[in-house]
Amino acid sequence: MKTNNYFTLCIANILIGVRFEESQIKWEQDLFVRAFHSFYGGFVVENPDRPSDCVITIFDERHTVVLTKTNKTFLSFYTKNKNNYSTYYHISLSQFNLIILSILQEKLKGVGFILHASASIVNGKAHVFCGPSGVGKSTIVQLIASKHATLADDSVIIRKEGDEYILYQTPLMEKNSHQFARTGEQFKLGSLCFLQQGPVTKITQAAQKQHIAQQLLSQLWMNKQTKKNIKLVFQFIKERELFYDLVFAKKRSEVLKQINRT
């Protein structure tokens, strides 16, 4: 559904309606709408084939809701009633992104998970590079970008659909997301590599299920809702074999050679 004030985002096959109510402060509304389209434009869909899974309504609100709990004070920037979310034009894009993240985590329960990872298209499939902060997730996709298009810099969604696992891009804020296009398109999943930097580039298949589980679980976007997805992660490990340990040096030709082996 799309009108002048209603747009539909498709993220990991989740439809999120965004409704812009008329604001008395026109410049504030225009600023928010421009930022929305600049950041989320690739996920906007025309004429979706089903109703939205949830709706975010943005409107004027001059009052700030303050919550106090155990001597801590919190400022509320959105409210939720079942599948309807309400927020305000004066919030930041980062705060709006947190609302989107909350929706994704809820709607992916039992069917998918968000992973701290980068990804590139290699031989027609999405190959994922996983590891802790500073290990080189951004570096490796930049090294191979001349041959393999970048899909993600810091976060991906992996979702089970039928008998397949599909990779989706996220709209979450990433350091280098301005350098590649992000859309609601789905990508067949290829290999998943656990990264480590070293003097020589070498790739070996990861065979130990415990090792694979430890690596994956440490890089999940986790909250109370997504703890239920741990079972799905173990199912994912059981059903797939393309897990690798990739030690890499910052030498493009060596990295490209090893990546193409997967």
C-alpha positions in Angstrom: 0.0 0.0 0.0 1.3 3.4 -0.9 -0.3 6.9 -0.7 1.2 10.3 -0.2 1.6 9.5 3.5 1.8 5.7 3.6 4.7 3.5 2.5 5.4 -0.2 2.9 8.9 -1.6 3.7 9.7 -5.2 2.8 12.6 -6.5 5.0 13.3 -10.2 5.1 9.8 -10.8 3.7 8.3 -8.9 6.6 6.0 -6.0 5.5 6.2 -2.9 7.7 3.7 -0.1 7.0 4.9 3.4 7.8 2.2 6.1 8.0 3.1 9.8 8.2 0.4 11.9 9.9 0.2 15.5 9.0 2.3 17.7 11.3 1.7 21.3 12.3 5.5 21.8 12.0 5.8 21.1 8.3 9.6 21.4 8.0 10.0 18.8 10.8 7.8 16.3 8.9 9.5 17.0 5.6 13.0 16.5 7.2 11.9 13.2 8.6 10.3 12.0 5.4 13.4 12.9 3.4 15.7 11.0 5.8 13.3 8.0 5.7 13.4 7.8 1.9 17.2 8.3 1.8 17.9 5.5 4.3 15.1 3.0 3.6 14.2 3.8 0.0 15.6 0.4 -1.3 13.2 -1.5 1.0 10.0 0.4 -0.1 7.7 -1.8 -2.2 4.9 -0.8 -4.6 1.6 -2.6 -4.4 2.5 -5.4 -1.9 0.6 -8.6 -2.3 -0.6 -8.8 1.3 -1.4 -6.5 4.2 1.4 -5.2 6.4 2.5 -7.4 9.3 2.6 -4.2 11.4 2.3 -0.5 11.1 4.4 2.4 12.4 2.5 5.7 12.7 4.5 8.9 13.0 2.8 12.0 14.4 3.3 15.3 16.3 3.9 15.0 20.0 5.3 17.8 22.1 5.3 16.0 25.4 8.0 13.6 26.5 7.0 10.4 28.4 9.3 9.8 31.3 9.5 6.3 32.9 11.2 5.7 36.2 12.2 2.2 37.4 14.6 1.2 40.2 16.1 4.7 40.4 16.7 4.9 36.7 14.9 7.3 34.3 14.0 6.4 30.7 12.6 8.5 27.9 10.0 6.7 25.8 10.3 7.4 22.1 7.6 4.9 20.9 4.5 3.0 22.1 3.2 -0.4 20.9 -0.2 -1.9 20.9 -0.1 -5.4 19.3 1.1 -4.8 15.7 0.6 -1.0 15.8 3.6 1.2 16.8 3.4 5.0 17.3 6.3 7.4 17.4 7.1 11.1 16.8 8.7 13.3 14.2 11.2 14.7 16.7 13.0 11.3 17.2 16.3 10.6 15.5 16.9 8.2 12.6 18.9 6.0 15.0 15.9 5.8 17.3 13.6 4.9 14.4 16.1 2.2 13.4 15.7 0.7 16.9 12.0 0.4 16.3 12.6 -1.4 13.1 15.1 -3.7 14.8 12.6 -4.5 17.6 10.0 -5.4 14.9 12.4 -7.6 13.0 13.5 -9.5 16.2 9.8 -10.1 17.1 8.7 -11.2 13.6 11.7 -13.4 13.1 11.1 -15.5 16.2 11.3 -19.2 15.2 11.9 -18.5 11.5 15.1 -16.5 11.2 17.9 -14.6 13.0 20.0 -11.5 12.7 23.8 -12.1 12.6 26.7 -9.7 13.1 28.3 -10.4 9.7 29.4 -9.0 6.3 28.5 -10.7 3.0 29.3 -10.7 -0.7 27.9 -12.3 -3.8 30.2 -15.1 -4.9 29.2 -17.4 -7.8 25.6 -16.3 -7.6 25.2 -16.9 -3.9 25.5 -14.9 -0.7 28.7 -15.8 1.2 28.8 -14.6 4.8 31.8 -13.5 6.9 31.4 -13.7 10.6 33.4 -12.8 13.6 33.8 -10.4 16.5 34.3 -6.7 16.2 37.7 -5.8 14.7 38.3 -9.1 13.1 38.0 -7.8 9.5 34.3 -8.2 8.4 34.4 -4.9 6.6 38.0 -5.4 5.4 37.3 -8.7 3.6 34.3 -7.5 1.6 36.3 -4.4 0.5 39.2 -6.6 -0.5 37.0 -8.7 -2.9 34.6 -5.9 -3.9 36.2 -5.6 -7.4 35.1 -9.1 -8.2 32.2 -9.8 -5.8 29.5 -7.3 -5.0 29.1 -6.4 -1.3 25.8 -7.2 0.3 26.4 -6.3 3.9 29.0 -4.7 6.1 27.9 -5.6 9.7 24.5 -7.3 9.7 22.5 -9.9 7.8 19.3 -11.7 8.2 19.2 -15.5 7.7 15.7 -16.9 7.3 14.4 -20.4 6.7 11.9 -20.6 3.9 10.7 -24.0 3.0 13.8 -26.3 2.8 16.2 -23.4 2.1 18.0 -20.8 4.1 17.8 -17.3 2.5 19.9 -14.3 3.2 18.4 -10.8 3.4 20.0 -7.4 3.8 19.1 -5.3 6.8 18.4 -1.6 7.0 20.4 -1.3 10.2 23.1 1.4 10.5 26.4 0.2 9.3 29.8 2.0 8.9 30.0 1.5 5.1 26.4 1.0 4.1 26.6 4.1 1.8 29.0 2.1 -0.4 26.5 -0.5 -1.6 22.8 -0.8 -2.4 20.4 -2.4 0.1 17.1 -3.8 -0.9 14.5 -6.3 0.2 15.7 -8.8 -2.4 16.4 -12.4 -1.3 19.7 -14.2 -1.9 20.4 -17.9 -1.9 22.9 -18.7 0.9 26.3 -19.9 0.1 29.2 -20.5 2.6 29.6 -19.0 6.0 33.2 -18.2 7.0 34.5 -17.5 10.5 37.2 -14.9 10.2 40.7 -14.6 11.7 43.5 -12.4 10.5 46.9 -13.9 10.0 50.2 -13.7 7.9 49.0 -16.2 5.3 45.5 -16.7 3.8 44.1 -20.2 4.3 40.6 -21.7 4.4 39.6 -25.0 6.0 36.2 -26.5 6.4 34.9 -26.2 10.0 33.8 -29.7 11.0 33.3 -29.4 14.8 29.7 -28.6 15.5 30.5 -27.2 18.9 33.0 -24.8 17.4 30.5 -23.7 14.8 27.8 -23.2 17.4 30.0 -21.1 19.7 31.0 -18.9 16.8 27.5 -18.3 15.6 25.9 -17.8 19.0 28.5 -15.2 19.9 27.5 -13.1 16.9 23.7 -13.2 17.2 21.7 -10.0 17.8 20.2 -11.3 21.0 17.5 -10.1 23.3 14.8 -11.8 25.4 12.6 -12.4 22.3 15.4 -13.9 20.2 16.6 -16.4 22.8 13.9 -18.6 21.3 15.9 -18.6 18.0 18.8 -20.6 19.5 17.0 -23.8 18.6 16.8 -22.5 15.0 20.5 -21.8 15.0 21.3 -25.4 16.0 18.9 -26.6 13.3 20.7 -24.4 10.8 24.0 -25.9 11.8 22.7 -29.5 11.6 21.2 -29.0 8.1 24.1 -27.2 6.5 27.7 -28.2 5.8 29.3 -25.1 4.2 31.0 -23.6 7.3 34.7 -22.6 7.0 37.5 -21.1 9.1 39.1 -18.4 7.0 42.5 -17.0 8.2 43.3 -14.1 5.9 46.1 -11.6 5.2 45.3 -8.3 3.5 46.3 -9.5 0.1 43.5 -9.2 -2.5 44.7 -12.0 -4.9 45.2 -14.5 -2.1 41.8 -13.8 -0.6 40.0 -14.0 -3.9 41.7 -17.3 -4.7 40.6 -18.9 -1.3 37.1 -17.4 -1.4 36.4 -19.0 -4.8 37.3 -22.4 -3.4 34.1 -22.2 -1.3 
